Amino acid sequence: MSGRRKAVGTAETGGGVMDLVRAAILGVVAFALLSSGLIHASDPYFFLATVSSYRILPDGLLGRPLLLVPYLHIALGICLLSGVARTTALRVSLLLFVVYAAAQTIALVRGEKISCGCFGFDTGEIGPASVAVPVAAGAACLGLLFLFRQPDACYNESAAIGVSGRGSAEESARPAGTRHA
């Protein structure tokens, strides 16, 4: 055994504490997306009415395409939990949370007294606490993107750059057994 110590939460140790932190944050974000998606999918026209009350989108965008948003939430939650296209799901989730925070901030600045609509039917009026929800969720996505810093499961980075497991692409191009001078 070498005298070198392995840091907790690194790839060398298999993660440890960092794996638990990632899993907890990921679970919270996925739960928020899944619960919001399932609630809004159960009554899509209430979801449309809530989005319409913000008076940000033109009426032409308040139709069928917007009805797909709850299902996008569900798909993103499933991707986050399953690990399929996790990085992409985190990026899309981050974008959605930024849009939601911006929409609530606009309505708040306008002085509108409307329901947040974040998690369904009985949500309070928009206020600093309701704006904090998508801000915190977006920050969690950003943190997870930093903590994972790996390509999606469906993307094999080593195959894409021609690495054969022997180190860099340059080393892979050299015949086996030769050394770099």
JOURSUL-V777926 format. One record per residue. PSI is psi in radians with two decimals (999 if undefined). BURIAL is I if it has 16 or more other C-alpha atoms within 10 Angstrom, else O. D_CENTER is the distance of its C-alpha to the mean C-alpha in whole Angstrom. Layout:
BEGIN
<<PSI	BURIAL	D_CENTER> <PSI	BURIAL	D_CENTER>>
END
This chain:
BEGIN
<<2.35	O	40> <2.84	O	39> <-0.03	O	39> <2.27	O	35> <2.50	O	33> <2.29	O	29> <2.49	O	27> <2.37	O	25> <0.25	O	21> <3.00	O	22> <-0.50	O	22> <-0.57	O	26> <-0.07	O	25> <0.08	O	23> <-1.02	O	20> <-2.10	O	22> <-0.71	O	21> <-0.60	O	18> <-0.71	I	17> <-0.72	O	17> <-0.84	O	15> <-0.82	I	12> <-0.71	O	13> <-0.83	O	13> <-0.77	I	10> <-0.73	I	8> <-0.70	O	11> <-0.81	O	11> <-0.78	I	7> <-0.73	I	8> <-0.77	I	11> <-0.79	I	11> <-0.81	I	9> <-0.79	I	12> <-0.75	I	15> <-0.78	I	14> <-0.79	I	14> <-0.71	I	17> <-0.82	I	19> <-0.55	I	19> <-0.48	I	19> <-0.39	O	22> <1.32	O	24> <-0.51	I	22> <-0.49	O	25> <-0.70	I	25> <-0.80	I	21> <-0.72	I	23> <-0.68	O	25> <-0.80	I	23> <-0.70	I	21> <-0.60	O	25> <-0.35	I	26> <-0.41	I	24> <0.79	O	26> <-0.78	O	24> <2.51	O	23> <2.68	O	27> <-0.57	O	28> <-0.42	O	28> <-0.02	O	24> <0.66	O	24> <-2.46	O	25> <-0.72	O	24> <-0.63	O	21> <-0.43	O	19> <-0.29	I	20> <-0.25	O	17> <-0.79	I	15> <-0.63	I	15> <-0.52	I	15> <-0.75	I	12> <-0.80	I	10> <-0.80	I	12> <-0.73	I	11> <-0.75	I	7> <-0.74	I	8> <-0.75	I	11> <-0.73	I	9> <-0.72	I	7> <-0.62	I	11> <-0.38	O	13> <-0.06	O	11> <2.12	O	12> <0.71	I	10> <-0.77	I	8> <-0.77	I	7> <-0.74	I	8> <-0.69	I	5> <-0.71	I	2> <-0.77	I	5> <-0.72	I	6> <-0.76	I	4> <-0.80	I	5> <-0.80	O	8> <-0.78	I	9> <-0.62	I	9> <-0.76	I	11> <-0.76	O	13> <-0.73	I	14> <-0.72	I	15> <-0.76	O	17> <-0.77	I	18> <-0.67	I	19> <-0.74	I	21> <-0.83	O	23> <-0.66	I	24> <-0.76	I	25> <-0.62	O	27> <-0.23	O	29> <0.36	O	30> <2.49	I	29> <1.35	O	29> <2.83	I	26> <2.47	I	24> <-0.82	I	20> <0.15	I	20> <-0.84	I	16> <0.63	I	17> <-2.50	I	20> <-0.68	O	24> <1.06	O	25> <2.67	O	23> <3.11	O	25> <2.76	O	25> <2.37	I	23> <-3.10	I	23> <-0.66	O	22> <-0.69	O	21> <-0.56	I	19> <-0.57	I	17> <-0.46	O	16> <-0.98	I	14> <-0.48	I	11> <-0.81	I	12> <-0.72	O	12> <-0.69	I	8> <-0.72	I	7> <-0.66	O	10> <-0.75	I	8> <-0.77	I	5> <-0.76	O	8> <-0.72	I	10> <-0.67	I	8> <-0.69	I	8> <-0.76	O	11> <-0.61	O	12> <-0.82	O	11> <0.91	O	13> <2.69	O	14> <2.88	O	14> <2.75	I	13> <-0.49	O	15> <0.01	O	17> <2.06	O	18> <1.75	O	21> <-0.71	O	21> <-0.62	O	24> <-0.61	O	26> <-0.54	O	24> <0.08	O	26> <0.48	O	29> <2.34	I	29> <0.36	O	31> <0.03	O	30> <0.19	O	33> <-2.31	O	31> <2.92	O	31> <-0.61	O	31> <-0.75	O	34> <-0.57	I	35> <-0.49	O	35> <-0.40	O	37> <2.57	O	40> <2.61	O	42> <2.47	O	41> <-0.19	O	44> <2.67	O	44> <2.67	O	43> <2.27	O	42> <999	O	45>>
END
